[in-house]
Amino acid sequence: MSWWSELLLLLLVVGLWVRGISQRDEVFGLFCKFLAVLLLVVLLIAGRPLLLELGLLALALWLPSAVRFESES
């Protein structure tokens, strides 16, 4: 998938999500959010998910360690 088609799909995802949030009709808003998530899944599966993988790696490294929350007994 070329970079411009990935960018177009990403812009479509953002547009649908924003439209879903701003809708007064809950059913149509939920439908827009569902379509946005579906397009995001298509983008992640068909595209090059390197940016997503790097973002998830950064999030995993940023999270605190489990040892930090264990009680000292």
Secondary structure, DSSP 4 states (H G I P E B T S, - for coil): --HHHHHHHHHHHHHHHHHHHH-SSHHHHHHHHHHHHHHHHHHHHHS-THHHHHHHHHHHHHSPPGGGGS---
